[in-house]
Each structure stands twice: as C-alpha cells, then as structure tokens.
C-alpha cells in the first residue's frame, strides 16, 4: 500500500511523454521498402515475402518499439567501437556515399553493417560484419544453437553480403540488451546456400501472384504472428499501391512498369497509386471470385462468395475504385443493392473513417489517430486534437 500511495504522489510528465511519442511516431517512415531485402530473404514463408515486396500492408509500430529499433541501430556504433578498441580495422561507411555499403541485384538488395580486417582469430582475412541486439531469451538461444540454427534470417543475410562482396568469412556480433553479454561467431561462406537464396529472391520477385503459404491453418503459430495474416487467412484487402495493381510489373534494374500508362514508375508514384488501379484478381480471392473483365473499360467483375452479389473494381458510381474496396470494412456491402442505390443517388463513396481518440498507454492517456479502426500515430495534446477526440 505504501508503494501505491507513493506513486500517487509522483508528478509524472505525461503531456511531455505524449509529445515525445508523437514526435517519434511522426518521424517514422512508412515501412514500404523499395526492394526485397537481404535481411528478409531468410524468412520461412515465401508468400509473406511476396506480400512485403508487393506492399500489401503498411506496418505501424507504436513509439516504444520505434525507440527500441533506434536503440538497436545506435548499438551498431558502440559495437564497432569495441572492435576498433581491440585493434580491428572496421569499415562501416562507403567513402563514396558516406553511408553503409549498399548492394543490389535487380529488385533484391541490402545494406551491409560493415567489413572488418585484423580480427585476432583470423588477422589476414577480411570479414563481413553484422551487428544484432537480442533480449535475454533470444540471446540464450543464440548461445546454445549458434547463428545458423537460432537466427537463420541473420545467417542468410550474411551469406548474401559475402556473395556480393566476394568475402568468404563473416563475423556475427550479438549483444544481449539485458546484461551486455556478447556473442561473437565466425561464419563461413556457403556458395550453394547463397545461390539458393538469390534464386529464391528472383522467384519471389518474378511471381505474378502470391506464392504458397507456409501453412493452410490460420491458427498456425507462424501465421498468427505474421503481419499479413488478415490478408492471407482473412478477408483483408491490400493497400491500393501500384505494386498490387494488375497493370504493373517489376522489370529490370529494380524498376516497375505500368502497362496502362506506358511508363516506368518512381517510388513515390508507386506508393500513391492512381484511379486506374485494378487489383490483381487473386488478391481478392479470399472473399470473392473474378467472373469477368473488360480491358477497354478497365474493369474486373467479382462475385462475393457469401452474398453472391456481383461488384466491379472499376469506375464509380457503378464500379468501386480500389481505394474503396480497401476502405470497406464489411466486404459483404460490396455489390449490395441498397448500397448501390445509395451510391447512385448521392454520388457516395466508401472512405476510411479517421478519428482521434484517447487511449490509456504506459504512464497516462494519449491521443491517437485511428484510420479504418487501426492506430496510425500518436498526436500532441493540442486544443484542436482534444476537441477532435471529444467530438
């Protein structure tokens, strides 16, 4: 009871914390990586990798996790300094760009933490170096089983960097965030494994449709933790970016070509999409079947598996633009006669609802922006935002 009474007397700076978290959230990127990453290629599910490459969902992390990721990035400098103090030559920046060394093979690429020379265990051999942070449980598993078995994605990532650089050794530097223990492990280059990883990347990039799932069971433990579970096993619809559009194809040199507009697309254009966007039909197959298509009208007609209603991914008001299909929370409304009449009478469109709400979080109440029922970002407690939450 004494602890509770004491805590009640604490003057927590909740408004300041909320402002910090809002600033962290505002500075985060959208997570839509232009290329298929070497850090991803060792993932177990090829369909999940395809979904990520095609930008089917945007990951939104709460500020606590964003701060945690930033701490991991800062740790790289600390670990590099430790190696330097031990007499090892550490190169973490490309002098031509003043950034990490970046490698790319078409749409497949990655940024290497660095290269080292003069390692006491092998003083004459250049090594790829990879820095990773772990919690206590992850670190214990790493110590017990080694990188290849415990962290196959990290092992695969280093194989790719060795293939790109021509080095035949890598040093994995893992640190436990709980107690600062270190795990240093030398990794040999495995040519056949690297070739298989590059072939896998090309298979994912070249696939016009999602590859097989790792499991057909929605309750499979890996599926439940996947960012794409709602799309892969539910009735969610991908983001209407160019990469989920039937008109757009990945081409050579890491570029994307739109057949509808007859041009190559910049990254910003790919993220924005356009009104001519039409979903790759299989991406709606979790709740509807494509039954017709009209190339001249740029439309694809579907039949909902539950309601039997037909709806068209095409121009409104008769058709639904891709952004509307994505925004529609209850997909049974698509093609519903009453909805159709309402759209025709009032020239109505389906949009994602955007609201500001209070939420209890960590040490107090924070204002959050929610779109389509999903958290987007924290907001500062300004008078305007407080009024929006009260509306």
Buried (B, 14 or more C-beta within 10 A) or exposed (E): EEEEEEEEEEEEEBEEBBBBBBEBBEEBEEEBBBBBBBBBBBBEBBBBBBBBBBBBBBEBBBBEEBBBEEEBEEBBEEBBEBBEEEEBEBBBEBEEEEEBBEBBBBBBBBBBBBBBBBBEEEEEBBBBBBBBBBEEEBBBBBBEEBBBEBBEBBBBBBBBBBBBBEBBBBBBBBBBBEEEBEBBBBBEBBEEBBEBBBEBBBEBBEBEEBBEBBBEEEEBEBBEEBBBBBBBBEBBBBBBBBBBBBBBBBEEEBBBBBEBBEEEBEEEBBBEBBEBBBBBBEBBBBBBEBEEBEEEEBBBBBBBEEBEBBBBBBBBBEBBBBBBBBBBEEBBBBBBEEBBEEBEEEEEEBEBEEEBEBEEBBEBBBBBBBBBEEBBBBBBBEEEBBEBBEE
